Amino acid sequence: MSVRYEIIVHGNRPRLNDDFLDLANVTLIHAASGPMLFDIGGYISRLGLIKQLNERGL
């Protein structure tokens, strides 16, 4: 079983006053059964996610 993946929206780690706010990567997994998203990110990632999926015809 061959699985391929690509990070289509990169997360970042902005600094807060006393801590960090982690925003995870959004990863597109290409499997034999079809494409899957892993950690679809937060609302702030929505437009970037839509753009990247459209660029891939998804």
C-alpha positions as CSV (number, residue, x, y, z in Angstrom):
1,M,0.0,0.0,0.0
2,S,1.6,3.3,-1.1
3,V,0.6,6.5,0.6
4,R,1.8,9.9,-0.3
5,Y,1.2,13.1,1.6
6,E,1.8,16.8,1.3
7,I,1.4,19.7,3.7
8,I,-0.9,22.1,1.9
9,V,-1.3,24.7,4.6
10,H,1.6,25.3,6.9
11,G,0.9,26.1,10.5
12,N,2.7,28.7,12.6
13,R,3.4,29.3,16.2
14,P,2.6,32.9,17.2
15,R,3.8,34.1,20.6
16,L,1.2,35.1,23.2
17,N,2.0,37.0,26.4
18,D,2.9,33.9,28.4
19,D,2.7,31.0,26.0
20,F,2.5,30.0,22.4
21,L,-0.6,29.4,20.2
22,D,0.1,26.3,18.1
23,L,-1.6,26.2,14.7
24,A,-1.1,22.8,13.1
25,N,-0.3,22.0,9.5
26,V,-3.1,20.8,7.2
27,T,-1.9,17.7,5.5
28,L,-3.4,16.1,2.4
29,I,-2.9,12.3,2.3
30,H,-3.1,10.6,-1.1
31,A,-4.1,7.0,-0.6
32,A,-5.5,4.3,-2.9
33,S,-8.9,4.8,-1.4
34,G,-8.8,8.5,-2.2
35,P,-7.7,11.8,-0.7
36,M,-7.9,12.5,3.0
37,L,-7.3,15.6,5.1
38,F,-5.4,15.2,8.4
39,D,-5.9,18.0,11.0
40,I,-8.0,20.4,8.9
41,G,-6.8,23.4,10.9
42,G,-8.8,26.1,12.5
43,Y,-11.1,28.7,11.0
44,I,-8.2,30.9,10.3
45,S,-6.8,28.3,7.9
46,R,-10.1,28.0,5.9
47,L,-9.3,30.3,3.0
48,G,-5.9,28.8,2.5
49,L,-7.3,25.3,2.7
50,I,-10.0,26.1,0.1
51,K,-7.4,27.7,-2.3
52,Q,-5.0,24.7,-2.0
53,L,-7.8,22.1,-2.6
54,N,-9.0,24.1,-5.6
55,E,-5.5,24.1,-7.0
56,R,-5.5,20.3,-6.8
57,G,-8.9,19.9,-8.4
58,L,-10.5,18.8,-5.1
